[in-house]
Amino acid sequence: MPTVHVSSHSEFTKAINGTKLVVVDFHATWCGPCKAVAPRFEKLSNEVTNSTFLKVDVDQHQSIAQQCSVTAMPTFQLYRAGKKLGEVVGADINAVERLVRQHAGASSGGFPTSGGRVLGTGAAASGSAAGGGVGGQSGQSFLLWGLGIGLVAYLWWTKNDPDASGASTFYRQ
């Protein structure tokens, strides 16, 4: 869903008091960092479909900026049901994305976490995105299994080696 440019104080109040997550970008037209992060904010608004993304020009809506204690641009604030859930001051769009992921949830149209659908069948896609990894295993599980197997192999390799150098008797002179 594209960003909504707030046109009134009542529109802003209605949005932040709703049940959906609301992500607000407080910006100014003269603010360079605001312009730099704007494309990523717009992209984020299109990815997270179960949330509302607002842009508030602090020069046009000073009362909203004061109400929300905005002192620097850009400032990003997250709201749900009238409660402020988080804030990022400055152009750290990565922090904004993390905060949105944390609060948006993936269950109802948030960030895509499933592999999607196989074209023409409607069946769930297989693979790492759909099942959390190959065979339903996460990447961390594979890492732990790999480390465990590597440790067992190392210990087996060196168990008969008195000096534990790891070199086989074939290479010794």
C-alpha positions in Angstrom: 0.0 0.0 0.0 1.5 3.3 -1.0 2.3 6.0 1.6 -0.4 8.4 2.6 0.5 12.1 2.9 -1.3 13.4 5.9 -3.6 16.4 5.1 -5.1 17.1 8.5 -4.7 16.6 12.2 -7.9 14.6 12.4 -6.7 12.2 9.6 -3.5 11.6 11.6 -5.4 11.0 14.9 -7.9 8.6 13.2 -5.0 6.6 11.6 -2.9 6.1 14.8 -5.9 5.1 16.8 -6.9 2.3 14.5 -6.1 -1.4 14.9 -3.5 -1.6 12.1 0.1 -0.8 12.6 0.8 2.8 11.5 4.3 3.8 10.5 4.8 7.6 10.4 7.6 9.4 8.6 8.0 12.9 9.9 9.9 14.7 7.3 10.6 18.2 5.8 10.9 19.2 2.1 14.3 20.8 2.8 15.7 17.8 4.7 18.4 15.9 2.6 18.4 12.8 4.7 14.6 12.7 4.5 14.8 12.7 0.7 17.6 10.0 0.8 15.5 7.5 2.7 12.1 8.3 1.0 12.5 5.6 -1.7 13.2 2.8 0.8 10.3 4.0 3.0 8.0 3.9 -0.1 9.3 0.4 -0.9 8.7 -0.8 2.6 5.1 0.5 2.5 4.5 -1.6 -0.6 6.0 -4.7 1.1 4.1 -4.6 4.3 0.5 -4.7 3.3 -1.1 -5.0 6.7 0.1 -1.7 7.9 -0.5 2.0 7.1 2.4 4.2 6.2 2.0 8.0 6.7 4.2 10.9 5.8 3.8 14.1 7.8 5.5 17.3 6.6 6.5 18.9 9.9 6.4 22.4 8.3 2.8 22.0 7.2 1.7 20.1 10.3 3.6 21.6 13.2 0.9 20.7 15.7 1.2 17.0 14.9 5.0 17.2 15.2 4.7 18.9 18.6 2.1 16.4 19.8 4.5 13.5 18.8 7.6 15.3 20.3 9.4 15.3 17.0 12.7 17.3 17.3 14.7 16.0 14.4 14.1 14.9 10.8 13.6 12.3 9.7 11.8 10.8 12.7 9.9 7.5 12.3 7.3 6.5 14.8 5.1 3.3 15.0 1.6 3.3 16.5 -1.2 0.9 17.1 -4.4 1.6 18.8 -3.2 5.0 19.9 -0.1 3.6 21.6 3.4 4.6 20.4 5.3 1.3 19.9 8.7 2.6 18.8 10.7 5.4 17.3 13.8 5.9 15.1 15.3 9.3 15.0 17.5 9.9 12.0 17.9 8.4 8.6 18.6 4.8 9.8 16.1 3.1 7.5 17.5 -0.3 8.4 16.4 0.3 12.0 13.0 1.3 10.7 12.7 -1.9 8.7 13.7 -4.0 11.8 11.2 -2.2 13.9 8.4 -2.6 11.4 9.2 -6.3 11.0 9.1 -6.7 14.8 5.7 -5.1 15.1 4.0 -5.9 11.8 4.1 -9.6 12.2 4.1 -11.9 9.2 0.8 -13.6 9.8 -1.6 -11.3 8.0 0.0 -9.8 4.9 3.2 -8.6 6.6 6.6 -9.4 5.3 6.5 -12.4 3.0 7.9 -15.4 4.8 6.4 -18.2 2.9 7.8 -19.2 -0.5 4.6 -18.2 -2.2 2.7 -20.4 -4.6 3.6 -22.6 -7.5 2.3 -20.9 -10.6 -0.8 -22.6 -12.1 -1.3 -25.0 -9.1 -2.0 -22.9 -6.1 0.2 -25.3 -4.1 2.7 -23.9 -1.6 6.2 -23.5 -2.9 8.9 -25.7 -1.5 12.4 -24.8 -0.6 14.1 -22.7 2.1 11.6 -19.9 2.1 8.6 -22.0 2.5 9.8 -24.7 4.9 12.4 -22.7 6.8 15.2 -24.6 5.0 15.9 -27.8 3.2 13.6 -30.5 4.6 12.1 -28.0 7.0 15.4 -27.4 8.8 16.5 -23.9 9.6 20.0 -22.7 8.7 21.0 -22.7 12.3 20.2 -26.4 12.6 22.4 -27.2 9.6 25.2 -25.1 11.1 24.9 -26.9 14.4 24.8 -30.3 12.8 27.8 -29.4 10.6 29.8 -28.3 13.6 28.9 -31.5 15.5 29.8 -33.8 12.6 33.0 -31.8 12.1 33.9 -32.2 15.8 33.2 -35.9 15.8 35.3 -36.4 12.6 38.2 -34.4 14.1 38.1 -36.4 17.3 37.9 -39.7 15.4 40.8 -38.6 13.1 43.0 -37.7 16.0 42.1 -40.4 18.6 45.0 -42.8 17.5 47.5 -39.9 17.0 49.6 -39.6 20.2 50.9 -36.2 19.3 47.4 -35.0 18.2 48.9 -33.2 15.2 46.2 -34.5 13.0 48.6 -35.9 10.4 48.0 -39.5 9.4 50.8 -42.1 9.7 51.0 -42.2 5.9 52.6 -38.7 5.8 55.0 -39.3 8.8 58.6 -40.2 8.2 
